Amino acid sequence: MANKPSEFPIWTELDSATIQNVMAKIPKYLWNICDILDIPTANELEISQETLFNIFKKVEQRRVYFHIFHNMQMGELNEGALFCFWILKQMPFRHNRYRNNALNAKIALCFFINSVNFYAVKNGKKANWAPAVVQDIYYAFMYRDLSKESIMALARSLVYAS
């Protein structure tokens, strides 16, 4: 087991295969974003590619962190929560109809709900999406300073056995 700094590899930039793999996940988690935002096409969204790639990098770095320091895989639920956290912090999306924080909070909420639902269905479970829960999460995404870990814990707490 590595326990000296010299035994750990140096972080390198993401290769194109990793970026493509991560990019392929985004539409799966934002498939209904046009309905949520009431826009005709996702092409209306302006996306900072640099910021989005920085988010990919941060999620991949956390995947390495989980492997090295916790000897475990990050998992889809935690990955979805991390994307939400970084969308809220770095606000890569823009649209002329929305304020940046409101737009990115809605996109993060959409991503969050869809990733929790995907995880729940995949594992034969359900998720608690009572309207008050969704409103509370949206409020927290808009006005609270949530940590990565709190969003991960929130995601786990919403999934239950059916």
C-alpha positions in Angstrom: 0.0 0.0 0.0 1.3 3.4 -0.9 1.7 5.7 2.0 4.6 8.0 1.0 4.0 11.0 -1.3 6.7 9.7 -3.7 4.7 6.4 -4.2 1.6 8.3 -5.6 1.4 9.1 -9.3 1.4 12.8 -10.3 -2.0 14.0 -11.6 -2.0 14.5 -15.3 -4.6 16.2 -17.5 -7.5 14.1 -18.6 -7.1 12.1 -21.8 -9.6 12.4 -24.6 -11.1 9.0 -23.9 -11.9 10.0 -20.3 -13.4 13.3 -21.4 -15.6 11.5 -24.0 -16.7 9.0 -21.4 -17.8 11.8 -19.0 -19.3 13.9 -21.8 -21.5 10.9 -22.8 -23.0 10.8 -19.3 -24.2 14.4 -19.3 -27.2 14.0 -21.7 -28.3 10.9 -19.7 -28.7 13.1 -16.6 -30.0 16.2 -18.4 -32.4 14.5 -20.8 -35.4 16.6 -19.7 -33.6 20.0 -19.2 -35.6 21.7 -22.0 -38.9 20.9 -20.2 -37.5 22.1 -16.8 -36.2 25.4 -18.3 -39.2 25.7 -20.7 -36.9 26.2 -23.7 -37.3 24.6 -27.1 -33.8 23.3 -27.5 -30.7 22.8 -25.3 -28.7 24.6 -28.0 -30.1 27.8 -26.5 -27.9 27.2 -23.5 -24.5 28.8 -23.5 -21.9 26.5 -22.0 -18.4 27.5 -20.9 -16.4 24.5 -22.3 -13.4 25.5 -20.1 -15.5 25.5 -17.0 -17.2 22.2 -17.9 -13.9 20.5 -18.5 -12.7 21.9 -15.2 -15.7 20.2 -13.6 -14.9 17.0 -15.3 -11.4 17.2 -14.0 -12.6 17.8 -10.4 -14.9 14.9 -10.5 -12.2 12.6 -11.8 -9.8 13.9 -9.1 -12.4 13.0 -6.5 -12.7 9.5 -8.1 -8.9 9.1 -7.5 -9.3 10.4 -4.0 -11.9 7.8 -3.1 -9.7 5.1 -4.5 -6.6 6.2 -2.7 -7.9 7.3 0.6 -11.0 5.2 1.1 -10.1 2.1 -1.0 -13.5 2.3 -2.7 -15.1 3.4 -5.9 -16.9 6.7 -5.9 -20.1 5.3 -7.4 -22.8 6.8 -9.6 -24.7 8.5 -6.8 -21.7 10.3 -5.5 -20.6 11.2 -9.0 -23.9 12.8 -9.7 -23.8 14.7 -6.4 -20.3 16.0 -7.3 -21.4 17.2 -10.7 -24.3 19.1 -8.9 -21.9 20.6 -6.4 -19.5 21.9 -9.2 -22.3 23.1 -11.4 -23.5 25.2 -8.4 -20.0 26.5 -7.6 -18.7 27.2 -11.1 -21.9 27.9 -13.0 -20.9 26.8 -16.5 -24.4 27.4 -18.0 -25.8 30.7 -19.3 -29.1 31.7 -20.9 -30.4 35.2 -21.5 -33.8 34.4 -19.9 -32.3 33.4 -16.5 -30.0 34.8 -13.9 -26.9 32.6 -13.7 -27.4 31.3 -10.2 -31.1 30.4 -10.8 -30.3 28.7 -14.1 -27.4 26.7 -12.7 -29.4 25.8 -9.6 -32.2 24.5 -11.9 -29.7 22.5 -14.0 -28.0 21.1 -10.9 -31.4 20.1 -9.5 -32.4 18.4 -12.7 -29.0 16.6 -12.8 -29.5 15.7 -9.1 -33.0 14.3 -9.5 -32.2 12.3 -12.6 -29.0 10.9 -11.2 -30.8 9.8 -8.0 -33.6 8.3 -10.0 -31.2 6.5 -12.3 -29.4 5.1 -9.3 -32.6 4.1 -7.5 -34.1 2.3 -10.6 -30.8 0.5 -11.3 -30.7 -0.8 -7.8 -34.4 -1.8 -7.5 -35.2 1.1 -5.1 -37.3 4.3 -5.2 -36.5 7.9 -4.4 -38.5 10.4 -2.3 -39.5 13.3 -4.6 -42.4 14.8 -2.6 -42.9 18.3 -3.9 -41.8 19.8 -0.6 -38.5 17.8 -0.8 -37.8 19.2 -4.3 -38.6 22.7 -3.3 -36.3 22.4 -0.2 -33.5 21.1 -2.3 -33.9 23.9 -4.9 -33.9 26.5 -2.1 -30.7 24.9 -0.6 -29.1 24.9 -4.1 -30.0 28.6 -4.5 -29.2 30.0 -1.1 -27.2 27.6 1.0 -23.5 26.9 0.9 -23.6 23.1 0.6 -20.5 20.9 0.8 -19.7 18.1 -1.6 -20.3 15.6 1.3 -23.6 17.1 2.2 -25.0 16.8 -1.3 -23.7 13.2 -1.4 -25.4 12.4 1.9 -28.6 14.1 0.7 -28.6 11.9 -2.4 -28.2 8.7 -0.4 -30.9 9.8 2.1 -33.5 10.1 -0.7 -33.1 6.5 -1.9 -35.1 3.8 -0.1 -36.1 0.2 -0.6 -39.4 -0.3 -2.4 
